[in-house]
Amino acid sequence: MKSYLNKLIYIVACSSIGLVSLSVITCSFMLPGSINRANVLGGLKNSPPLDCKESERRGYETLLAILTTVIALKTRVDD
């Protein structure tokens, strides 16, 4: 059971790093095909409700909540 929780922690940590980096890259460099680029170029009729900073903040909060929950579960199983 402990090895599964360790793997889960690593998966969550790697996924979060990937999600945050993808978000930063998309917002900073305006990649072709992204919603932010289409919004800046005026290709969207209704602009998205969130800007990059708000999206990053929500991503960090969600990531921290998931990581805290998994670490708490691991601590409980270790006891």
N, CA, C and O of each residue as an XYZ file, in Angstrom:
316
protein
N       0.820     -1.194      0.000
C       0.000      0.000      0.000
C       0.861      1.253      0.000
O       0.515      2.250     -0.635
N       1.976      1.205      0.708
C       2.854      2.366      0.795
C       3.459      2.702     -0.561
O       3.597      3.876     -0.907
N       3.819      1.679     -1.332
C       4.434      1.959     -2.632
C       3.424      2.590     -3.588
O       3.795      3.415     -4.423
N       2.151      2.208     -3.472
C       1.125      2.818     -4.309
C       0.942      4.300     -3.969
O       0.756      5.133     -4.857
N       0.997      4.611     -2.683
C       0.862      6.009     -2.277
C       2.074      6.822     -2.708
O       1.934      7.974     -3.117
N       3.259      6.233     -2.620
C       4.453      6.934     -3.095
C       4.359      7.209     -4.587
O       4.700      8.300     -5.044
N       3.895      6.215     -5.349
C       3.724      6.412     -6.785
C       2.676      7.482     -7.067
O       2.835      8.290     -7.981
N       1.606      7.481     -6.277
C       0.566      8.483     -6.450
C       1.091      9.890     -6.169
O       0.755     10.837     -6.880
N       1.910     10.024     -5.137
C       2.511     11.330     -4.829
C       3.398     11.781     -5.973
O       3.345     12.947     -6.366
N       4.213     10.887     -6.518
C       5.077     11.249     -7.638
C       4.261     11.628     -8.875
O       4.605     12.575     -9.582
N       3.192     10.895     -9.132
C       2.343     11.196    -10.292
C       1.686     12.560    -10.130
O       1.654     13.346    -11.076
N       1.163     12.850     -8.941
C       0.525     14.144     -8.701
C       1.544     15.273     -8.820
O       1.256     16.316     -9.407
N       2.731     15.064     -8.266
C       3.758     16.105     -8.328
C       4.195     16.356     -9.773
O       4.316     17.509    -10.187
N       4.429     15.310    -10.530
C       4.845     15.472    -11.929
C       3.736     16.080    -12.778
O       3.997     16.917    -13.642
N       2.519     15.665    -12.536
C       1.388     16.229    -13.273
C       1.228     17.708    -12.972
O       0.950     18.508    -13.866
N       1.404     18.062    -11.720
C       1.263     19.460    -11.358
C       2.349     20.317    -11.972
O       2.079     21.428    -12.429
N       3.574     19.817    -11.990
C       4.662     20.553    -12.630
C       4.377     20.716    -14.116
O       4.584     21.793    -14.675
N       3.907     19.664    -14.749
C       3.559     19.745    -16.165
C       2.418     20.699    -16.438
O       2.464     21.458    -17.406
N       1.392     20.673    -15.600
C       0.241     21.561    -15.775
C       0.628     23.020    -15.606
O       0.229     23.872    -16.400
N       1.404     23.305    -14.574
C       1.824     24.684    -14.328
C       2.734     25.165    -15.452
O       2.590     26.295    -15.918
N       3.676     24.321    -15.896
C       4.560     24.753    -16.980
C       3.799     24.957    -18.274
O       4.078     25.910    -19.002
N       2.853     24.099    -18.579
C       2.057     24.272    -19.788
C       1.239     25.554    -19.719
O       1.114     26.266    -20.715
N       0.689     25.847    -18.563
C      -0.087     27.072    -18.382
C       0.792     28.307    -18.565
O       0.393     29.260    -19.235
N       1.978     28.293    -17.977
C       2.889     29.429    -18.095
C       3.343     29.610    -19.546
O       3.395     30.734    -20.044
N       3.665     28.523    -20.213
C       4.110     28.602    -21.602
C       2.991     29.127    -22.493
O       3.224     29.978    -23.351
N       1.788     28.625    -22.291
C       0.658     29.058    -23.112
C       0.354     30.533    -22.899
O       0.092     31.255    -23.861
N       0.385     30.987    -21.652
C       0.072     32.387    -21.368
C       1.196     33.321    -21.796
O       0.931     34.420    -22.286
N       2.435     32.907    -21.621
C       3.558     33.794    -21.893
C       3.867     33.928    -23.375
O       4.212     35.014    -23.839
N       3.750     32.846    -24.118
C       4.216     32.869    -25.498
C       3.105     32.897    -26.536
O       3.382     32.915    -27.735
N       1.845     32.901    -26.091
C       0.703     32.964    -27.014
C       0.835     31.930    -28.135
O       0.917     32.280    -29.312
N       0.853     30.682    -27.757
C       1.006     29.586    -28.711
C      -0.152     29.554    -29.705
O      -1.296     29.811    -29.330
N       0.136     29.241    -30.968
C      -0.949     29.120    -31.947
C      -1.930     28.028    -31.527
O      -1.526     26.940    -31.117
N      -3.202     28.327    -31.632
C      -4.229     27.372    -31.265
C      -4.721     27.514    -29.840
O      -5.690     26.856    -29.461
N      -4.081     28.356    -29.037
C      -4.524     28.522    -27.654
C      -5.657     29.543    -27.592
O      -5.796     30.396    -28.468
N      -6.446     29.437    -26.554
C      -7.579     30.347    -26.378
C      -7.092     31.774    -26.153
O      -7.714     32.725    -26.626
N      -5.985     31.924    -25.434
C      -5.471     33.269    -25.161
C      -5.062     33.976    -26.449
O      -5.326     35.167    -26.613
N      -4.424     33.255    -27.354
C      -4.010     33.857    -28.620
C      -5.239     34.236    -29.450
O      -5.281     35.317    -30.039
N      -6.219     33.367    -29.496
C      -7.437     33.671    -30.249
C      -8.158     34.873    -29.648
O      -8.742     35.674    -30.378
N      -8.120     35.002    -28.338
C      -8.754     36.140    -27.681
C      -8.024     37.433    -28.021
O      -8.662     38.443    -28.317
N      -6.693     37.415    -27.981
C      -5.901     38.609    -28.278
C      -6.082     39.026    -29.739
O      -6.153     40.219    -30.037
N      -6.157     38.069    -30.634
C      -6.319     38.386    -32.058
C      -7.760     38.742    -32.415
O      -8.030     39.143    -33.547
N      -8.673     38.604    -31.482
C     -10.063     38.961    -31.729
C     -10.851     37.871    -32.423
O     -11.872     38.157    -33.049
N     -10.408     36.639    -32.331
C     -11.082     35.541    -32.994
C     -12.242     34.949    -32.216
O     -12.949     34.082    -32.730
N     -12.452     35.399    -30.990
C     -13.528     34.859    -30.162
C     -14.658     35.884    -30.020
O     -14.410     37.072    -29.814
N     -15.874     35.413    -30.129
C     -17.014     36.317    -29.929
C     -17.185     36.629    -28.443
O     -17.425     37.778    -28.074
N     -17.064     35.623    -27.603
C     -17.154     35.798    -26.146
C     -15.786     35.499    -25.558
O     -15.284     34.381    -25.681
N     -15.183     36.489    -24.923
C     -13.849     36.270    -24.364
C     -13.940     35.351    -23.150
O     -14.962     35.331    -22.464
N     -12.881     34.592    -22.880
C     -12.900     33.692    -21.716
C     -12.988     34.502    -20.425
O     -12.456     35.610    -20.355
N     -13.648     33.966    -19.412
C     -13.851     34.720    -18.174
C     -12.596     34.869    -17.323
O     -12.564     35.715    -16.429
N     -11.571     34.075    -17.575
C     -10.373     34.107    -16.739
C      -9.165     34.598    -17.526
O      -8.985     34.242    -18.690
N      -8.350     35.406    -16.891
C      -7.084     35.764    -17.506
C      -6.015     34.777    -17.043
O      -6.309     33.868    -16.267
N      -4.806     34.942    -17.501
C      -3.742     33.976    -17.193
C      -3.418     33.926    -15.700
O      -3.230     32.841    -15.150
N      -3.351     35.056    -15.054
C      -2.995     35.082    -13.627
C      -4.048     34.360    -12.783
O      -3.709     33.617    -11.862
N      -5.309     34.580    -13.098
C      -6.386     33.917    -12.358
C      -6.353     32.410    -12.600
O      -6.560     31.619    -11.679
N      -6.094     32.029    -13.829
C      -6.019     30.608    -14.166
C      -4.856     29.936    -13.444
O      -5.006     28.827    -12.930
N      -3.706     30.590    -13.401
C      -2.553     30.037    -12.698
C      -2.841     29.914    -11.202
O      -2.482     28.912    -10.584
N      -3.486     30.923    -10.618
C      -3.796     30.900     -9.199
C      -4.721     29.724     -8.860
O      -4.508     29.022     -7.871
N      -5.741     29.523     -9.686
C      -6.659     28.408     -9.445
C      -5.941     27.064     -9.611
O      -6.212     26.120     -8.869
N      -5.040     26.981    -10.569
C      -4.262     25.753    -10.757
C      -3.388     25.444     -9.561
O      -3.312     24.294     -9.128
N      -2.719     26.464     -9.016
C      -1.885     26.276     -7.828
C      -2.717     25.823     -6.639
O      -2.317     24.919     -5.906
N      -3.876     26.449     -6.447
C      -4.729     26.080     -5.313
C      -5.223     24.639     -5.418
O      -5.229     23.903     -4.431
N      -5.633     24.246     -6.608
C      -6.107     22.874     -6.811
C      -4.976     21.884     -6.588
O      -5.158     20.857     -5.934
N      -3.811     22.198     -7.134
C      -2.648     21.337     -6.977
C      -2.272     21.177     -5.518
O      -2.002     20.064     -5.067
N      -2.250     22.258     -4.785
C      -1.893     22.198     -3.373
C      -2.906     21.372     -2.583
O      -2.527     20.621     -1.683
N      -4.177     21.504     -2.911
C      -5.209     20.728     -2.217
C      -5.041     19.231     -2.481
O      -5.153     18.423     -1.559
N      -4.775     18.862     -3.725
C      -4.595     17.446     -4.067
C      -3.353     16.886     -3.386
O      -3.390     15.794     -2.818
N      -2.259     17.629     -3.444
C      -1.007     17.160     -2.851
C      -1.144     17.023     -1.329
O      -0.635     16.065     -0.748
N      -1.816     17.958     -0.694
C      -2.036     17.888      0.755
C      -2.876     16.669      1.123
O      -2.595     15.990      2.110
N      -3.898     16.400      0.333
C      -4.757     15.246      0.602
C      -3.987     13.935      0.466
O      -4.141     13.035      1.292
N      -3.166     13.827     -0.563
C      -2.403     12.593     -0.770
C      -1.365     12.408      0.332
O      -1.169     11.292      0.813
N      -0.707     13.476      0.734
C       0.287     13.364      1.804
C      -0.396     13.007      3.126
O       0.142     12.219      3.904
N      -1.571     13.577      3.387
C      -2.305     13.222      4.608
C      -2.711     11.753      4.590
O      -2.637     11.076      5.615
N      -3.136     11.260      3.438
C      -3.490      9.845      3.318
C      -2.276      8.967      3.562
O      -2.380      7.942      4.236
N      -1.128      9.354      3.025
C       0.098      8.583      3.240
C       0.477      8.573      4.718
O       0.885      7.538      5.244
N       0.348      9.700      5.383
C       0.667      9.777      6.808
C      -0.251      8.883      7.620
O       0.185      8.231      8.570
N      -1.518      8.853      7.248
C      -2.477      8.023      7.978
C      -2.196      6.540      7.768
O      -2.345      5.742      8.694
N      -1.791      6.169      6.561
C      -1.506      4.758      6.272
C      -0.214      4.335      6.981
O      -0.099      3.194      7.428
N       0.752      5.248      7.084
C       2.031      4.920      7.755
C       1.860      4.627      9.236
O       2.639      3.863      9.806
N       0.855      5.220      9.869
C       0.653      5.030     11.319
C       0.121      3.672     11.660
O      -0.097      3.371     12.833
